[in-house]
Amino acid sequence: MLITFKSHASQDLIMMNDLAVTLLGIIGKHVGERGVITKEELPRAIHRLEAAVMQAKQSPAQSQLPEEQRGKGSDYDDDEEEPLHLGQRAYPFLDMLRASQREGCDVLWGV
C-alpha cells in the first residue's frame, strides 16, 4: 500500500506504507485513512525525526541488519547492496516537512 503526503510547499511525496508507519511513529503520529501534521506540530516533528536520524547514524551497522541476521558476522555477500539507513529513507519526508514549515502550511495524507 502506498501513502501520498501532500503540502502546498512541495510536490506530493509517495512512500510505502511500512516506511510511512516508521516515520510517522517517530514523530508521534499514526497512519490512518487520513491525517495531518499541522504547521504548529512541524518544529517538534522535524526535531524528533532529525534526532532519530542522528541516533541511527551513531548506532553500529548491525542495527541496520534484519533481526535474524544480527550477530552472525558478515552473512551478506560482498555483491549485495547495503540496506538504506534511516537518514536516506527519511530525507525526502524531512525535506517536505522543512519546506512546509518555511511556508507555514500543513502536511496531509489520505486526502
Backbone as XML, in Angstrom:
<?xml version="1.0"?>
<chain id="A" units="angstrom">
  <residue number="1" name="MET">
    <atom name="N" x="0.838" y="-1.180" z="0.000"/>
    <atom name="CA" x="0.000" y="0.000" z="0.000"/>
    <atom name="C" x="0.883" y="1.244" z="0.000"/>
  </residue>
  <residue number="2" name="LEU">
    <atom name="N" x="0.480" y="2.243" z="-0.717"/>
    <atom name="CA" x="1.218" y="3.492" z="-0.814"/>
    <atom name="C" x="0.483" y="4.595" z="-0.073"/>
  </residue>
  <residue number="3" name="ILE">
    <atom name="N" x="1.257" y="5.488" z="0.538"/>
    <atom name="CA" x="0.716" y="6.663" z="1.219"/>
    <atom name="C" x="1.229" y="7.893" z="0.472"/>
  </residue>
  <residue number="4" name="THR">
    <atom name="N" x="0.345" y="8.820" z="0.172"/>
    <atom name="CA" x="0.737" y="10.057" z="-0.504"/>
    <atom name="C" x="0.610" y="11.211" z="0.474"/>
  </residue>
  <residue number="5" name="PHE">
    <atom name="N" x="1.746" y="11.879" z="0.710"/>
    <atom name="CA" x="1.776" y="13.067" z="1.561"/>
    <atom name="C" x="1.674" y="14.286" z="0.658"/>
  </residue>
  <residue number="6" name="LYS">
    <atom name="N" x="0.892" y="15.272" z="1.111"/>
    <atom name="CA" x="0.662" y="16.484" z="0.318"/>
    <atom name="C" x="0.938" y="17.718" z="1.173"/>
  </residue>
  <residue number="7" name="SER">
    <atom name="N" x="1.499" y="18.716" z="0.513"/>
    <atom name="CA" x="1.735" y="20.009" z="1.143"/>
    <atom name="C" x="1.770" y="21.057" z="0.048"/>
  </residue>
  <residue number="8" name="HIS">
    <atom name="N" x="1.253" y="22.230" z="0.348"/>
    <atom name="CA" x="1.308" y="23.315" z="-0.631"/>
    <atom name="C" x="2.731" y="23.798" z="-0.849"/>
  </residue>
  <residue number="9" name="ALA">
    <atom name="N" x="3.655" y="23.420" z="0.029"/>
    <atom name="CA" x="5.032" y="23.897" z="-0.041"/>
    <atom name="C" x="5.939" y="23.023" z="-0.903"/>
  </residue>
  <residue number="10" name="SER">
    <atom name="N" x="5.466" y="21.824" z="-1.285"/>
    <atom name="CA" x="6.324" y="20.935" z="-2.071"/>
    <atom name="C" x="5.478" y="19.988" z="-2.914"/>
  </residue>
  <residue number="11" name="GLN">
    <atom name="N" x="6.168" y="19.223" z="-3.742"/>
    <atom name="CA" x="5.487" y="18.224" z="-4.553"/>
    <atom name="C" x="4.975" y="17.103" z="-3.660"/>
  </residue>
  <residue number="12" name="ASP">
    <atom name="N" x="3.987" y="16.366" z="-4.144"/>
    <atom name="CA" x="3.482" y="15.207" z="-3.408"/>
    <atom name="C" x="4.627" y="14.218" z="-3.188"/>
  </residue>
  <residue number="13" name="LEU">
    <atom name="N" x="4.552" y="13.526" z="-2.060"/>
    <atom name="CA" x="5.563" y="12.536" z="-1.710"/>
    <atom name="C" x="4.841" y="11.213" z="-1.501"/>
  </residue>
  <residue number="14" name="ILE">
    <atom name="N" x="5.203" y="10.221" z="-2.301"/>
    <atom name="CA" x="4.576" y="8.900" z="-2.219"/>
    <atom name="C" x="5.579" y="7.944" z="-1.593"/>
  </residue>
  <residue number="15" name="MET">
    <atom name="N" x="5.124" y="7.205" z="-0.559"/>
    <atom name="CA" x="6.017" y="6.225" z="0.064"/>
    <atom name="C" x="5.249" y="4.969" z="0.438"/>
  </residue>
  <residue number="16" name="MET">
    <atom name="N" x="6.003" y="3.912" z="0.621"/>
    <atom name="CA" x="5.426" y="2.639" z="1.030"/>
    <atom name="C" x="4.861" y="2.770" z="2.436"/>
  </residue>
  <residue number="17" name="ASN">
    <atom name="N" x="3.818" y="2.021" z="2.707"/>
    <atom name="CA" x="3.134" y="2.072" z="3.992"/>
    <atom name="C" x="4.075" y="1.798" z="5.167"/>
  </residue>
  <residue number="18" name="ASP">
    <atom name="N" x="4.967" y="0.793" z="5.044"/>
    <atom name="CA" x="5.844" y="0.459" z="6.169"/>
    <atom name="C" x="6.780" y="1.602" z="6.528"/>
  </residue>
  <residue number="19" name="LEU">
    <atom name="N" x="7.295" y="2.309" z="5.528"/>
    <atom name="CA" x="8.149" y="3.463" z="5.803"/>
    <atom name="C" x="7.329" y="4.592" z="6.420"/>
  </residue>
  <residue number="20" name="ALA">
    <atom name="N" x="6.134" y="4.820" z="5.905"/>
    <atom name="CA" x="5.264" y="5.862" z="6.470"/>
    <atom name="C" x="4.952" y="5.562" z="7.931"/>
  </residue>
  <residue number="21" name="VAL">
    <atom name="N" x="4.662" y="4.306" z="8.249"/>
    <atom name="CA" x="4.384" y="3.912" z="9.637"/>
    <atom name="C" x="5.591" y="4.230" z="10.515"/>
  </residue>
  <residue number="22" name="THR">
    <atom name="N" x="6.788" y="3.887" z="10.043"/>
    <atom name="CA" x="8.010" y="4.138" z="10.804"/>
    <atom name="C" x="8.235" y="5.624" z="11.034"/>
  </residue>
  <residue number="23" name="LEU">
    <atom name="N" x="8.192" y="6.409" z="9.960"/>
    <atom name="CA" x="8.486" y="7.837" z="10.075"/>
    <atom name="C" x="7.431" y="8.568" z="10.898"/>
  </residue>
  <residue number="24" name="LEU">
    <atom name="N" x="6.166" y="8.244" z="10.672"/>
    <atom name="CA" x="5.121" y="8.894" z="11.451"/>
    <atom name="C" x="5.190" y="8.466" z="12.915"/>
  </residue>
  <residue number="25" name="GLY">
    <atom name="N" x="5.548" y="7.221" z="13.170"/>
    <atom name="CA" x="5.709" y="6.753" z="14.544"/>
    <atom name="C" x="6.782" y="7.523" z="15.287"/>
  </residue>
  <residue number="26" name="ILE">
    <atom name="N" x="7.870" y="7.834" z="14.598"/>
    <atom name="CA" x="8.961" y="8.600" z="15.209"/>
    <atom name="C" x="8.472" y="9.972" z="15.656"/>
  </residue>
  <residue number="27" name="ILE">
    <atom name="N" x="7.598" y="10.583" z="14.865"/>
    <atom name="CA" x="7.130" y="11.929" z="15.213"/>
    <atom name="C" x="5.841" y="11.914" z="16.038"/>
  </residue>
  <residue number="28" name="GLY">
    <atom name="N" x="5.391" y="10.710" z="16.403"/>
    <atom name="CA" x="4.228" y="10.613" z="17.285"/>
    <atom name="C" x="2.887" y="10.613" z="16.589"/>
  </residue>
  <residue number="29" name="LYS">
    <atom name="N" x="2.879" y="10.254" z="15.322"/>
    <atom name="CA" x="1.634" y="10.175" z="14.550"/>
    <atom name="C" x="1.406" y="8.727" z="14.136"/>
  </residue>
  <residue number="30" name="HIS">
    <atom name="N" x="0.190" y="8.442" z="13.697"/>
    <atom name="CA" x="-0.161" y="7.107" z="13.244"/>
    <atom name="C" x="-0.756" y="7.191" z="11.846"/>
  </residue>
  <residue number="31" name="VAL">
    <atom name="N" x="-0.442" y="6.188" z="11.031"/>
    <atom name="CA" x="-1.026" y="6.133" z="9.700"/>
    <atom name="C" x="-2.489" y="5.740" z="9.858"/>
  </residue>
  <residue number="32" name="GLY">
    <atom name="N" x="-3.330" y="6.581" z="9.385"/>
    <atom name="CA" x="-4.760" y="6.301" z="9.356"/>
    <atom name="C" x="-5.238" y="6.542" z="7.943"/>
  </residue>
  <residue number="33" name="GLU">
    <atom name="N" x="-6.534" y="6.437" z="7.768"/>
    <atom name="CA" x="-7.084" y="6.698" z="6.448"/>
    <atom name="C" x="-6.745" y="8.122" z="6.007"/>
  </residue>
  <residue number="34" name="ARG">
    <atom name="N" x="-6.784" y="9.036" z="6.974"/>
    <atom name="CA" x="-6.422" y="10.436" z="6.730"/>
    <atom name="C" x="-5.631" y="10.942" z="7.914"/>
  </residue>
  <residue number="35" name="GLY">
    <atom name="N" x="-4.812" y="11.941" z="7.671"/>
    <atom name="CA" x="-4.053" y="12.516" z="8.765"/>
    <atom name="C" x="-3.460" y="13.855" z="8.400"/>
  </residue>
  <residue number="36" name="VAL">
    <atom name="N" x="-2.938" y="14.527" z="9.422"/>
    <atom name="CA" x="-2.348" y="15.844" z="9.223"/>
    <atom name="C" x="-1.230" y="16.065" z="10.230"/>
  </residue>
  <residue number="37" name="ILE">
    <atom name="N" x="-0.203" y="16.732" z="9.771"/>
    <atom name="CA" x="0.815" y="17.301" z="10.645"/>
    <atom name="C" x="0.615" y="18.804" z="10.493"/>
  </residue>
  <residue number="38" name="THR">
    <atom name="N" x="0.101" y="19.430" z="11.526"/>
    <atom name="CA" x="-0.211" y="20.856" z="11.436"/>
    <atom name="C" x="1.062" y="21.686" z="11.443"/>
  </residue>
  <residue number="39" name="LYS">
    <atom name="N" x="0.936" y="22.919" z="10.967"/>
    <atom name="CA" x="2.103" y="23.807" z="10.945"/>
    <atom name="C" x="2.645" y="24.028" z="12.346"/>
  </residue>
  <residue number="40" name="GLU">
    <atom name="N" x="1.791" y="23.947" z="13.356"/>
    <atom name="CA" x="2.244" y="24.104" z="14.743"/>
    <atom name="C" x="3.024" y="22.877" z="15.220"/>
  </residue>
  <residue number="41" name="GLU">
    <atom name="N" x="2.729" y="21.721" z="14.655"/>
    <atom name="CA" x="3.423" y="20.483" z="15.027"/>
    <atom name="C" x="4.740" y="20.281" z="14.285"/>
  </residue>
  <residue number="42" name="LEU">
    <atom name="N" x="4.951" y="21.016" z="13.218"/>
    <atom name="CA" x="6.122" y="20.801" z="12.366"/>
    <atom name="C" x="7.465" y="20.950" z="13.084"/>
  </residue>
  <residue number="43" name="PRO">
    <atom name="N" x="7.697" y="21.998" z="13.899"/>
    <atom name="CA" x="9.007" y="22.104" z="14.545"/>
    <atom name="C" x="9.357" y="20.871" z="15.390"/>
  </residue>
  <residue number="44" name="ARG">
    <atom name="N" x="8.412" y="20.391" z="16.168"/>
    <atom name="CA" x="8.659" y="19.209" z="17.009"/>
    <atom name="C" x="8.856" y="17.966" z="16.139"/>
  </residue>
  <residue number="45" name="ALA">
    <atom name="N" x="8.052" y="17.819" z="15.098"/>
    <atom name="CA" x="8.171" y="16.666" z="14.206"/>
    <atom name="C" x="9.549" y="16.640" z="13.540"/>
  </residue>
  <residue number="46" name="ILE">
    <atom name="N" x="9.997" y="17.768" z="13.043"/>
    <atom name="CA" x="11.307" y="17.869" z="12.398"/>
    <atom name="C" x="12.401" y="17.531" z="13.400"/>
  </residue>
  <residue number="47" name="HIS">
    <atom name="N" x="12.311" y="18.091" z="14.601"/>
    <atom name="CA" x="13.317" y="17.829" z="15.636"/>
    <atom name="C" x="13.391" y="16.334" z="15.966"/>
  </residue>
  <residue number="48" name="ARG">
    <atom name="N" x="12.242" y="15.700" z="16.151"/>
    <atom name="CA" x="12.220" y="14.273" z="16.510"/>
    <atom name="C" x="12.781" y="13.402" z="15.393"/>
  </residue>
  <residue number="49" name="LEU">
    <atom name="N" x="12.452" y="13.721" z="14.151"/>
    <atom name="CA" x="12.944" y="12.941" z="13.028"/>
    <atom name="C" x="14.449" y="13.142" z="12.832"/>
  </residue>
  <residue number="50" name="GLU">
    <atom name="N" x="14.913" y="14.381" z="12.963"/>
    <atom name="CA" x="16.355" y="14.644" z="12.860"/>
    <atom name="C" x="17.123" y="13.910" z="13.962"/>
  </residue>
  <residue number="51" name="ALA">
    <atom name="N" x="16.579" y="13.898" z="15.179"/>
    <atom name="CA" x="17.225" y="13.206" z="16.297"/>
    <atom name="C" x="17.291" y="11.701" z="16.028"/>
  </residue>
  <residue number="52" name="ALA">
    <atom name="N" x="16.234" y="11.126" z="15.471"/>
    <atom name="CA" x="16.224" y="9.699" z="15.160"/>
    <atom name="C" x="17.245" y="9.366" z="14.078"/>
  </residue>
  <residue number="53" name="VAL">
    <atom name="N" x="17.377" y="10.242" z="13.089"/>
    <atom name="CA" x="18.358" y="10.035" z="12.027"/>
    <atom name="C" x="19.771" y="10.091" z="12.607"/>
  </residue>
  <residue number="54" name="MET">
    <atom name="N" x="20.033" y="11.067" z="13.469"/>
    <atom name="CA" x="21.359" y="11.179" z="14.093"/>
    <atom name="C" x="21.667" y="9.959" z="14.949"/>
  </residue>
  <residue number="55" name="GLN">
    <atom name="N" x="20.692" y="9.489" z="15.696"/>
    <atom name="CA" x="20.881" y="8.310" z="16.534"/>
    <atom name="C" x="21.169" y="7.082" z="15.660"/>
  </residue>
  <residue number="56" name="ALA">
    <atom name="N" x="20.471" y="6.957" z="14.549"/>
    <atom name="CA" x="20.686" y="5.826" z="13.648"/>
    <atom name="C" x="22.089" y="5.869" z="13.044"/>
  </residue>
  <residue number="57" name="LYS">
    <atom name="N" x="22.590" y="7.067" z="12.755"/>
    <atom name="CA" x="23.939" y="7.204" z="12.204"/>
    <atom name="C" x="24.997" y="6.791" z="13.216"/>
  </residue>
  <residue number="58" name="GLN">
    <atom name="N" x="24.724" y="7.037" z="14.502"/>
    <atom name="CA" x="25.688" y="6.723" z="15.546"/>
    <atom name="C" x="25.623" y="5.263" z="15.981"/>
  </residue>
  <residue number="59" name="SER">
    <atom name="N" x="24.532" y="4.578" z="15.653"/>
    <atom name="CA" x="24.376" y="3.176" z="16.022"/>
    <atom name="C" x="25.279" y="2.325" z="15.149"/>
  </residue>
  <residue number="60" name="PRO">
    <atom name="N" x="25.715" y="1.197" z="15.675"/>
    <atom name="CA" x="26.538" y="0.308" z="14.850"/>
    <atom name="C" x="25.763" y="-0.212" z="13.655"/>
  </residue>
  <residue number="61" name="ALA">
    <atom name="N" x="26.466" y="-0.587" z="12.613"/>
    <atom name="CA" x="25.834" y="-1.069" z="11.385"/>
    <atom name="C" x="24.983" y="-2.302" z="11.639"/>
  </residue>
  <residue number="62" name="GLN">
    <atom name="N" x="25.263" y="-3.058" z="12.691"/>
    <atom name="CA" x="24.480" y="-4.248" z="12.995"/>
    <atom name="C" x="23.003" y="-3.926" z="13.162"/>
  </residue>
  <residue number="63" name="SER">
    <atom name="N" x="22.691" y="-2.724" z="13.662"/>
    <atom name="CA" x="21.287" y="-2.382" z="13.882"/>
    <atom name="C" x="20.528" y="-2.236" z="12.570"/>
  </residue>
  <residue number="64" name="GLN">
    <atom name="N" x="21.253" y="-2.111" z="11.462"/>
    <atom name="CA" x="20.619" y="-1.984" z="10.157"/>
    <atom name="C" x="20.227" y="-3.335" z="9.580"/>
  </residue>
  <residue number="65" name="LEU">
    <atom name="N" x="20.795" y="-4.416" z="10.101"/>
    <atom name="CA" x="20.529" y="-5.734" z="9.570"/>
    <atom name="C" x="19.183" y="-6.252" z="10.042"/>
  </residue>
  <residue number="66" name="PRO">
    <atom name="N" x="18.563" y="-7.104" z="9.233"/>
    <atom name="CA" x="17.340" y="-7.743" z="9.711"/>
    <atom name="C" x="17.634" y="-8.525" z="10.990"/>
  </residue>
  <residue number="67" name="GLU">
    <atom name="N" x="16.650" y="-8.640" z="11.850"/>
    <atom name="CA" x="16.832" y="-9.231" z="13.167"/>
    <atom name="C" x="17.472" y="-10.620" z="13.117"/>
  </residue>
  <residue number="68" name="GLU">
    <atom name="N" x="17.058" y="-11.434" z="12.157"/>
    <atom name="CA" x="17.581" y="-12.794" z="12.104"/>
    <atom name="C" x="19.047" y="-12.867" z="11.676"/>
  </residue>
  <residue number="69" name="GLN">
    <atom name="N" x="19.600" y="-11.757" z="11.151"/>
    <atom name="CA" x="20.990" y="-11.777" z="10.707"/>
    <atom name="C" x="21.922" y="-11.029" z="11.643"/>
  </residue>
  <residue number="70" name="ARG">
    <atom name="N" x="21.394" y="-10.404" z="12.694"/>
    <atom name="CA" x="22.251" y="-9.690" z="13.635"/>
    <atom name="C" x="23.111" y="-10.684" z="14.394"/>
  </residue>
  <residue number="71" name="GLY">
    <atom name="N" x="24.368" y="-10.312" z="14.599"/>
    <atom name="CA" x="25.258" y="-11.136" z="15.386"/>
    <atom name="C" x="25.816" y="-12.331" z="14.642"/>
  </residue>
  <residue number="72" name="LYS">
    <atom name="N" x="25.578" y="-12.448" z="13.347"/>
    <atom name="CA" x="26.076" y="-13.587" z="12.593"/>
    <atom name="C" x="27.304" y="-13.229" z="11.769"/>
  </residue>
  <residue number="73" name="GLY">
    <atom name="N" x="27.912" y="-12.111" z="12.040"/>
    <atom name="CA" x="29.075" y="-11.711" z="11.249"/>
    <atom name="C" x="28.631" y="-11.161" z="9.920"/>
  </residue>
  <residue number="74" name="SER">
    <atom name="N" x="29.420" y="-11.418" z="8.893"/>
    <atom name="CA" x="29.088" y="-10.866" z="7.579"/>
    <atom name="C" x="28.443" y="-11.944" z="6.713"/>
  </residue>
  <residue number="75" name="ASP">
    <atom name="N" x="27.180" y="-12.192" z="6.936"/>
    <atom name="CA" x="26.445" y="-13.164" z="6.136"/>
    <atom name="C" x="26.037" y="-12.593" z="4.786"/>
  </residue>
  <residue number="76" name="TYR">
    <atom name="N" x="26.120" y="-11.269" z="4.653"/>
    <atom name="CA" x="25.785" y="-10.670" z="3.371"/>
    <atom name="C" x="26.903" y="-10.961" z="2.380"/>
  </residue>
  <residue number="77" name="ASP">
    <atom name="N" x="26.520" y="-11.231" z="1.133"/>
    <atom name="CA" x="27.519" y="-11.398" z="0.086"/>
    <atom name="C" x="28.134" y="-10.036" z="-0.200"/>
  </residue>
  <residue number="78" name="ASP">
    <atom name="N" x="29.375" y="-10.050" z="-0.681"/>
    <atom name="CA" x="30.048" y="-8.790" z="-0.993"/>
    <atom name="C" x="29.324" y="-8.020" z="-2.088"/>
  </residue>
  <residue number="79" name="ASP">
    <atom name="N" x="28.642" y="-8.737" z="-2.985"/>
    <atom name="CA" x="27.946" y="-8.083" z="-4.093"/>
    <atom name="C" x="26.603" y="-7.504" z="-3.678"/>
  </residue>
  <residue number="80" name="GLU">
    <atom name="N" x="26.099" y="-7.907" z="-2.528"/>
    <atom name="CA" x="24.780" y="-7.463" z="-2.089"/>
    <atom name="C" x="24.847" y="-6.020" z="-1.601"/>
  </residue>
  <residue number="81" name="GLU">
    <atom name="N" x="23.836" y="-5.236" z="-1.961"/>
    <atom name="CA" x="23.805" y="-3.839" z="-1.548"/>
    <atom name="C" x="23.519" y="-3.716" z="-0.065"/>
  </residue>
  <residue number="82" name="GLU">
    <atom name="N" x="24.099" y="-2.683" z="0.551"/>
    <atom name="CA" x="23.800" y="-2.404" z="1.949"/>
    <atom name="C" x="22.384" y="-1.852" z="2.034"/>
  </residue>
  <residue number="83" name="PRO">
    <atom name="N" x="21.664" y="-2.171" z="3.116"/>
    <atom name="CA" x="20.325" y="-1.606" z="3.253"/>
    <atom name="C" x="20.399" y="-0.098" z="3.467"/>
  </residue>
  <residue number="84" name="LEU">
    <atom name="N" x="19.368" y="0.597" z="3.027"/>
    <atom name="CA" x="19.315" y="2.039" z="3.219"/>
    <atom name="C" x="19.168" y="2.354" z="4.697"/>
  </residue>
  <residue number="85" name="HIS">
    <atom name="N" x="19.905" y="3.346" z="5.162"/>
    <atom name="CA" x="19.747" y="3.733" z="6.563"/>
    <atom name="C" x="18.638" y="4.774" z="6.689"/>
  </residue>
  <residue number="86" name="LEU">
    <atom name="N" x="18.234" y="5.001" z="7.924"/>
    <atom name="CA" x="17.087" y="5.865" z="8.189"/>
    <atom name="C" x="17.236" y="7.238" z="7.545"/>
  </residue>
  <residue number="87" name="GLY">
    <atom name="N" x="18.426" y="7.808" z="7.589"/>
    <atom name="CA" x="18.633" y="9.133" z="7.006"/>
    <atom name="C" x="18.309" y="9.174" z="5.529"/>
  </residue>
  <residue number="88" name="GLN">
    <atom name="N" x="18.725" y="8.139" z="4.800"/>
    <atom name="CA" x="18.444" y="8.093" z="3.369"/>
    <atom name="C" x="16.951" y="7.939" z="3.112"/>
  </residue>
  <residue number="89" name="ARG">
    <atom name="N" x="16.299" y="7.163" z="3.933"/>
    <atom name="CA" x="14.872" y="6.908" z="3.734"/>
    <atom name="C" x="14.027" y="8.093" z="4.210"/>
  </residue>
  <residue number="90" name="ALA">
    <atom name="N" x="14.513" y="8.822" z="5.209"/>
    <atom name="CA" x="13.730" y="9.916" z="5.794"/>
    <atom name="C" x="13.952" y="11.252" z="5.082"/>
  </residue>
  <residue number="91" name="TYR">
    <atom name="N" x="15.028" y="11.378" z="4.315"/>
    <atom name="CA" x="15.386" y="12.678" z="3.737"/>
    <atom name="C" x="14.248" y="13.332" z="2.940"/>
  </residue>
  <residue number="92" name="PRO">
    <atom name="N" x="13.584" y="12.636" z="2.020"/>
    <atom name="CA" x="12.514" y="13.315" z="1.264"/>
    <atom name="C" x="11.381" y="13.823" z="2.166"/>
  </residue>
  <residue number="93" name="PHE">
    <atom name="N" x="11.046" y="13.044" z="3.189"/>
    <atom name="CA" x="9.986" y="13.448" z="4.112"/>
    <atom name="C" x="10.436" y="14.643" z="4.942"/>
  </residue>
  <residue number="94" name="LEU">
    <atom name="N" x="11.676" y="14.608" z="5.425"/>
    <atom name="CA" x="12.224" y="15.752" z="6.172"/>
    <atom name="C" x="12.232" y="17.002" z="5.302"/>
  </residue>
  <residue number="95" name="ASP">
    <atom name="N" x="12.603" y="16.845" z="4.052"/>
    <atom name="CA" x="12.624" y="17.977" z="3.124"/>
    <atom name="C" x="11.229" y="18.587" z="2.991"/>
  </residue>
  <residue number="96" name="MET">
    <atom name="N" x="10.202" y="17.724" z="2.882"/>
    <atom name="CA" x="8.820" y="18.209" z="2.786"/>
    <atom name="C" x="8.412" y="18.921" z="4.076"/>
  </residue>
  <residue number="97" name="LEU">
    <atom name="N" x="8.766" y="18.354" z="5.222"/>
    <atom name="CA" x="8.417" y="18.988" z="6.497"/>
    <atom name="C" x="9.071" y="20.355" z="6.637"/>
  </residue>
  <residue number="98" name="ARG">
    <atom name="N" x="10.348" y="20.440" z="6.281"/>
    <atom name="CA" x="11.065" y="21.727" z="6.383"/>
    <atom name="C" x="10.474" y="22.769" z="5.436"/>
  </residue>
  <residue number="99" name="ALA">
    <atom name="N" x="10.160" y="22.370" z="4.211"/>
    <atom name="CA" x="9.559" y="23.306" z="3.248"/>
    <atom name="C" x="8.196" y="23.775" z="3.753"/>
  </residue>
  <residue number="100" name="SER">
    <atom name="N" x="7.441" y="22.854" z="4.333"/>
    <atom name="CA" x="6.125" y="23.211" z="4.867"/>
    <atom name="C" x="6.249" y="24.167" z="6.040"/>
  </residue>
  <residue number="101" name="GLN">
    <atom name="N" x="7.261" y="23.968" z="6.864"/>
    <atom name="CA" x="7.479" y="24.877" z="7.989"/>
    <atom name="C" x="7.838" y="26.277" z="7.483"/>
  </residue>
  <residue number="102" name="ARG">
    <atom name="N" x="8.712" y="26.349" z="6.477"/>
    <atom name="CA" x="9.084" y="27.648" z="5.906"/>
    <atom name="C" x="7.872" y="28.383" z="5.341"/>
  </residue>
  <residue number="103" name="GLU">
    <atom name="N" x="6.975" y="27.640" z="4.687"/>
    <atom name="CA" x="5.801" y="28.236" z="4.066"/>
    <atom name="C" x="4.616" y="28.387" z="5.023"/>
  </residue>
  <residue number="104" name="GLY">
    <atom name="N" x="4.711" y="27.773" z="6.211"/>
    <atom name="CA" x="3.624" y="27.861" z="7.179"/>
    <atom name="C" x="2.381" y="27.097" z="6.781"/>
  </residue>
  <residue number="105" name="CYS">
    <atom name="N" x="2.573" y="25.892" z="6.213"/>
    <atom name="CA" x="1.418" y="25.091" z="5.809"/>
    <atom name="C" x="1.494" y="23.678" z="6.353"/>
  </residue>
  <residue number="106" name="ASP">
    <atom name="N" x="0.355" y="23.017" z="6.407"/>
    <atom name="CA" x="0.244" y="21.671" z="6.953"/>
    <atom name="C" x="0.696" y="20.618" z="5.953"/>
  </residue>
  <residue number="107" name="VAL">
    <atom name="N" x="0.999" y="19.416" z="6.474"/>
    <atom name="CA" x="1.270" y="18.242" z="5.650"/>
    <atom name="C" x="0.108" y="17.283" z="5.860"/>
  </residue>
  <residue number="108" name="LEU">
    <atom name="N" x="-0.495" y="16.849" z="4.777"/>
    <atom name="CA" x="-1.684" y="15.990" z="4.832"/>
    <atom name="C" x="-1.424" y="14.659" z="4.147"/>
  </residue>
  <residue number="109" name="TRP">
    <atom name="N" x="-2.171" y="13.640" z="4.545"/>
    <atom name="CA" x="-2.193" y="12.390" z="3.794"/>
    <atom name="C" x="-3.600" y="11.831" z="3.815"/>
  </residue>
  <residue number="110" name="GLY">
    <atom name="N" x="-3.899" y="11.035" z="2.784"/>
    <atom name="CA" x="-5.211" y="10.416" z="2.671"/>
    <atom name="C" x="-6.305" y="11.340" z="2.173"/>
  </residue>
  <residue number="111" name="VAL">
    <atom name="N" x="-5.921" y="12.433" z="1.530"/>
    <atom name="CA" x="-6.924" y="13.366" z="1.015"/>
    <atom name="C" x="-6.915" y="13.366" z="-0.508"/>
  </residue>
</chain>
